[in-house]
Amino acid sequence: MGIMDIYEVELCRDGHWEQQDARFVAARDADEAAYKVTGEHLQSEGERRKVRLRVRRLGSGSPPPKLFYAA
């Protein structure tokens, strides 16, 4: 098992980010964090109207959140 980081995963409902319902998971990368929360393999490319969730690695120097779209 490799090094894992903590990711914050926020769902988008009705066009609004649900920060109060954010989940925190340990994962190797944003893709794995998204899968652990949804149980689905989501795409990181697609139309903005189909945004389902965003994943942010916690810690200083973290990259911007990664957006995932419904397949």
C-alpha positions in Angstrom: 0.0 0.0 0.0 1.4 3.4 -1.0 1.2 6.8 0.7 -2.3 8.0 1.3 -3.6 11.6 1.7 -6.8 12.9 3.2 -9.3 14.2 0.6 -12.5 16.2 1.1 -15.2 15.2 -1.3 -18.2 17.5 -1.8 -21.3 16.6 -3.7 -23.1 19.0 -6.0 -26.9 19.1 -5.5 -29.1 21.4 -7.5 -26.1 23.4 -8.6 -24.8 24.1 -5.1 -21.8 22.5 -3.3 -22.9 20.8 -0.1 -20.0 21.6 2.2 -22.0 20.5 5.3 -22.3 17.0 3.8 -18.6 16.8 2.7 -16.9 13.4 3.3 -13.3 13.0 4.3 -11.5 9.8 3.0 -8.0 8.5 2.8 -6.9 7.7 -0.7 -3.9 7.5 -3.0 -5.3 10.1 -5.4 -8.5 12.1 -6.2 -9.8 9.4 -8.5 -9.8 6.9 -5.7 -11.3 9.3 -3.3 -14.2 10.0 -5.7 -14.7 6.2 -6.1 -14.7 5.6 -2.4 -17.5 8.1 -1.9 -19.7 7.3 -4.9 -19.0 3.7 -5.7 -18.8 4.8 -9.3 -15.9 5.5 -11.7 -16.4 9.1 -12.7 -14.8 11.1 -15.5 -12.7 14.2 -14.7 -13.6 15.7 -18.1 -17.0 16.6 -19.4 -19.7 19.3 -19.4 -20.0 21.6 -16.4 -23.7 21.0 -16.2 -23.0 17.4 -15.3 -20.7 18.1 -12.3 -21.4 15.6 -9.6 -18.6 16.2 -7.1 -15.3 17.9 -6.4 -12.3 16.4 -4.6 -9.8 18.5 -2.7 -6.6 17.1 -1.2 -6.1 18.6 2.3 -2.8 20.1 3.5 -0.6 23.0 2.6 0.5 23.3 -1.0 -2.4 21.2 -2.2 -3.5 21.6 -5.9 -6.9 23.1 -6.7 -10.0 20.8 -6.4 -10.5 18.2 -9.1 -14.0 18.1 -10.6 -15.7 14.8 -11.6 -18.6 14.4 -14.0 -21.3 11.7 -14.4 -20.5 9.2 -17.1 
